[in-house]
């Protein structure tokens, strides 16, 4: 799996170490979230077909929500 490259422009006056720490924490949080979701999927016996159906329903709901908010 290829690791994406992230380019961050650091505003003047912001310490590079602060930004690096924030990015590291965000990556760790995302990994933990993915592990949590994968664990739940295993426990519930959710397969790829179920995931595709869930994603389709989520996308449809999001489209409706965006319309309600006037974002489209």
Residue pairs with C-beta under 8 A, 6 or more apart in sequence:
6 23
8 19
8 23
10 16
10 19
40 46
41 51
46 54
63 72
66 72
